[in-house]
Amino acid sequence: MADLESFRGEVRTWLEAHAPASLRGRPGDLFHGTWGGRRARFESDDHRRWLELMVERGWTAPTWPTEYGGGGLSRQENAILQKELRRLRLPPPLIGFGLVMIGPTLLEYGTEEQKREHLPPITRGEIRWCQGYSEPGSGSDLASLQMSATRNGDGFVLNGQKIWTSYADESDWIFCLVRTDPSAKKQAGISFVLVDMADPGVTTRPIKLISGASPFCEVFFDDVHAHARNVVGGENNGWTVAKALLRHERTMVGEVFARSVVGGEQELLQLARTAIGPSEGRLDDALLRDRIAQSAMDERAFMLTVQRIQDAAKAGQPPGTESSILKVYGTEHNQRRRELAVAIAGADALGWEGAGYAPEHLALTRDWLRSRGNTIEGGTSEIQLNIIAKHVLGLPDGGAR
């Protein structure tokens, strides 16, 4: 305990001396911040300097081993660091799928060569990663994917298409599931391969969503060469690696929505007071009061569940199938909350653009439309419920009907 208190004092002193004043009080989240990469963009010189300072300490990936660019901190030390960052409400110095998805997966399944090649550039913000899993016709049934990888000399030739690839048009490398043995059973013939997006034959095309945004892309592979050294976990053993990465992804998604719902009750109340007005100190609409109260109770129950899973992670337990609970509940709660916000705003939430609508009401519309995809991306709710029934509750096949 004395060592931990000494570490707390060291961290606090260092942050007070080095954390840019302009970034304090701007905490950000796992999807809004500095993504890094070959085409990295920074909101300001202070954001760039903040990344450089944290890279020097290894604190972009605090618990990763120092030989791979991490900070080498224990779980207890990292908990202290995160608490001190929250105290100053500082943004993460670096975000992205490299840190929360492929990095942890390489630490578990990667060869020493793969770790030394790929992990340090992630921690320094030099390479940005995206995920190549879903294909047209192979979304929920991911194991039915058909993107081919044919042996050729020292590697494979890749042909096929990936879809719903987040930020592919801004990424440098992609981790893909490919079919290396078409004669094997679905899961048995899949390999997990790393591909440089700058390689010849890789092209991307953004997909515009109903909300007007375009974070997703289609990615096409036409005779792309992938070296055998970039196969993670061994040839035809990609399904095991893929499932491990999905647990990290679902934990990440759950935590993102957990952060997004914090303060949701007050936001809904303020919106309702503006749109409807109180009567004798309370909202005049009894049904609306009930719906806001239900949302608030759901929010608090969800946060307690998130806290229990985070406590388990701090105790050294890697993400398990319970990450599906975070994913399914977090996304469905977000949809209900967005629907309630639109209902409260009424006709003001029907705008799309142009004069006559307040910016906050236009955001309500777009956020509500964007939330419709939450229960599909990252694994549909139906798939998550099946995982929970079988692997969390221990129900036999068909027992969840």
N, C-alpha and C positions, 0 to 999 in steps of 0.2 A: 504493500500500500504506500509506503514511503517513496518507493521508486516511481510509482504512478503519480503521486502528488508532485514529485519533482519534475516529471515529464509534463504534467499539466502546466506548471509554472513556466517551463521552457517554451511550450507551445504558445501560451498566452502572451509572453513577452515578445516572441518572434512575430506573431500576428500583429500585435499592436505596433511594432516597429516597421513592418514591411507591407501589410495589407493596404492597398490603395484606398484612400479615404473616399474616393468617388464611387467605389464598389460596395461600401458598407451600407447595409439596409436594402440591398438588391439581391436577394438570395437565389433567384432563378430556379431551374429544375432540370430534370434529366433530359428534356427535349428542347430547352431554350438556353442557349449559351454558346460557348466556343467549341465547335465540332472538330477543329483541326483539319489536317489533310494537306495534300499538295496545293490545294486552292483555298487554304484557310482564310477566313474573313474574321476580323476583329471589330467589335463595336467601337473600340477606342484604343489608344495607346496603353491605357491602364489595364485593359483586358489582356493585351499582349504581354505586358510586363508581369501581370499576375500569373499567367501561365508559365512564363520563364522562371519566376521565383519558385513556384511549386514544383516544377520539373527538377530544379536543382536539389530540392529536398526529397524527391521521390514521392511527393504527396499527391500526384495525380492518380496514383494507384498505391495507396498507403500500405496495404497488406501484402502486395506482391514482393517476391524476393528482390533484394537489391541488385543481384546480377542481371535481372531483366528490366531494370529501370524503376523498380518499385521502391517503397520506403522501408520495407522490412519490418513494419510495425506489428505488434501483437494485436489480437482482437481488442484487448482492453485499452491499449494505447490508441488504436484507431477510433474507438468509441469516444475517447477524450478529445481527439482531434476534431471529430465531427461535431461534438458538442460546442467546442470553442468556435468553430466556423459558423454554427447556428447562432451562437451568442452575438456575433458581429453581423449576422445575416449576410454573409458573404456568398457570392455565387460559386459553383464548382469551377475550378480553373479550366477543366476540360470535360466534355461529355461525349457520348457516342457509343455505338455498338461494339467498338473495339474493347472498351473498358468493361462493359457489363455483360457481353455475350461471348464473343470469340476469345477474348483474353482469358477469362476463367476456364473456358473449355480447353484451350491450349495448355494451361497450367495442369489440367487433369489428364489430358490425352495426348498432348503433343510430344514429339521427340525433342531431345535437347537442341538439335539443330533448328527445329521449327520455333522453339521458344526464343532462342537467341536471335533468330532472324526477324521474327514478327513482334515480339512483345515490347522491346525497347522503343521502336518507332511509334507504337501505340501510346506509351506513356509520355513520349515527347510531343505528341500531337502532330506527328509527321504524316501519318497514314490514317485515312478514314475508311471504315468498313461498312458494307451492307450485307444483307442476308438473302441468299438465293434458294428459297425452299419451294414455295408454291408455283404451280404451273397451271395453264389452262386445263381444266378437267381434273386437276390433282391439288385440291385445296384441303378440305377436311380429310380426304383420303390421301394423305401425303405420300404414303408408301406406294401409291400407284404411279408415281412420277415416271416420265419417259425420257428425260434428257439423257442422251447417250454419251458414254465415255469409252472409246475404243482404244485398246492398247496400240501404241506406236512408238517403237524404240524405247527411249528413256522416259516415256510418259504416256499421256492419253490425248486423243483428239475429241473435243467436246462439240456436240451439236444439239441444239434444242432451244427452249425458251423458258424464262422465268417471268412471273407476273406478281404484281403488288409488292415490288421490291422498293422498300422505303429509301428515298434519297440516293438511288442508284446513279442518277445523273450528276451527283456531287461527290461520289465516293471513288476511292482509289483501288480498293481490293474488295472481292466478294467471296464469301464462303458458301459453297454450293453442295447440294445433294445431287448426285448423278448416278445413273444406272451403269454399273460396270459388268454385271452378269445378267443379261436378259433372260437366261434360262432358269435362274434360281427363283425361289419364292420371293414375293414382293420385298419384304424387309431384308432378305439375305443377300440380294444382289446390288445393294446400294453402297456407294462410297462417299466420303466427305472430303471435298477438295477445295483448295484455296487458289484463287485466280486473280491475276493483276488485270484490272479493268482497262488498262492501257494496251493490253495485248491485241494483236491483230485479230479481227473477227468478232470482237465484243462491241455491241452497239446498244444504246438505251433510248427509250422513248417515254416521256412523261405521260401519265394518265390523269386527266382532269376529273376531280371529284364533284359531286353534287353541291358541295359547299363552295366551290370555286377555287379551291386550293389544288395543288398538284404535287404532293409529297411522294406519291407512288409512281413506279415506272414499270415498263416491260423491258426485259433484257434479253437480247438475242445472241446466241453463240453459233458462229458459222466456222467450222474447222479450227477451233481455238485449241492451241497446244497447252496442256497443263503438265508440268513436270511431276514425276512420280514422288519426288521428295515433298510435294505439297499435298499429298494425301494424308489426312489425319486419322489415326486409329487403325490404319491398315486397310488394304483393299477389301471391299465387300463387307466391311465392318462399320460402315457409316451410320447405320441406324442407331447403334448404341451411342455414338458420339452425338448424333442429332437429338436424341431424347434428352441427353444431359444439357445440351444448349437450350432446348425448349424450356427446361425448368428455370434456367437463368432468365430467359425472355419473359416468362409468365410472372416471375417474381418482380422483374423490372416494371412490367405493365401494371401489376397490382400496386406497386409503390407509387408509380406516376399518378394513378387515379386516387390513391390514398391522399397524396399531397393536394390534388386538385379539389377534393371535397372539403378540406379544412376551411372552415369559415363559410361553408355553403349555406348553413341555416341563416346567418346574418345577411348574406347576399339576397336570399329569397325574401326575407322579412322586409329589407329595405326596398326591394322591387315592389312588393305587395303594398307597402305603405304609400309609395309613390303612385302606383296605378289605381289603388282602391281607396286608401285612406283609412285611418283607424276610427273606431267608434268607442268612446269612453276608454281610450288607452289600449284597445285591442282591435285587431282586424275585424271588420264588420261581417265578413263572409265566414260562417262557421265551418263550412266544408273546406275552404281554403286553409283555415287554421289547422284543421285536422291533417290535411295533406302535408303542410309544412312541418308539423310536429312529427309525422311519420318519417319524413325525409331526415329530420334531425336525429331521430332514434336510430335509423338505419346507418347514418353517418357515424354515430358514436360506436355502434356495435362493430362496424367494419374497421374502425381505427383500433379497437381493442384486439381484433383478430390480427391485424397487421402487426401490432406491437408484440403479440405472442410469437409470431413467426420471426420477426426481427430479433427478439430475445434468443430464440433458438439458434439463429444464425450467428449471433455474437458468442454463443456457447460452443461454436464449432460445428454445428450441424449444417451440411450443405443443403441447398434448396431441394425439396422433395416434391412429391405429388400434391402436397397441400398448396403448392404455388398455384394450382388450378383454382383453388378457392378464391385467392386474391384476384385472379384474372376474371372469373365469371361474375363474382359479386361486384367488384369494382367497376367493371364496364356496364353492367346492367343498372347499378345505382346511378352512374353518371347519366345514362340515357333517361332514367326516370326524373332526375333532377333537371335536365335540360328541357324535357317535356313540360314539367311543372313551371319552369321559368317562362316558357313561351305562352303557356295558358294564362299565367298571371298578367303578362304584358298585353294579351289580347291582340287587337288589330295592330298595335304598334310593333308587334313581332312579325308582321307579314311583309315588311320591307326587304328589299334586296340591295338597292343602291340609289344614289341621287338625293336631291333635296327633299325635305319634308320628313325625314327620319333621323332620329338621334343616333349617333355612332354606336352607343351602347345597345340600342335596339337592333341595329343591323348585325352586331356581333352575336346577339341572342339567336337570330335566325341562322346564321352560318354555323355557330357552335352546335345548335340543335341538329342541323342537317349532317354535320360532320360526325356527331355521336352515333348516327345510325350504323356506321361501320365498326364501332367499337366491339360489338359482339361477334364480329366475323374475323377481323384481323387478329393475328397471334393465336389462332385456334378458336373455332366457334364455341358458343356456349354449350351447344349440344355435345360436342366432343369433350369439353371440360367437365360437364355433368357426368358423362360416362366414366371418365377417369376418377372423379370423386367417388362415384358409386362403387367402382371396382377396387380401387387402390387405397382410398381413405376410409370408406365405410366398410369395405370388405364384403360387399354384396356379390353374390354369384351372378353370372351372365343371365340377364333377363330379370334379375331381382329388383331392378330400379323401375320396373314398369308401373 
